[in-house]
Amino acid sequence: MRSMATEDDQTEKLVERAREGDREAFDALCNTHRVPLLRTISRMLGEGAREHTDPEDVLQDALARALTALPDFRWQGEGSF
């Protein structure tokens, strides 16, 4: 038996609560994943695109889409969120 929940376990619980309409859980997910997502978005945009597109704007759009898609999301283990 594990004595401490892993980060992935916590994410899974937050996803489930967010799927049930818990806005605070969704906000916690956003706050937890914000920095790594921004890094990924910036890397994917590349230097040239970042001159015309703010990675924060892309992140906000992605999070809005994630919120809309949560009812159809199915947990598939580590990294699925």
Secondary structure, DSSP 8 states (H G I E B T S, - for coil): --SS--HHHHHHHHHHHHHTT-HHHHHHHHHHHHHHHHHHHHHHHHHHHHTTS-HHHHHHHHHHHHHHHGGG----STT--
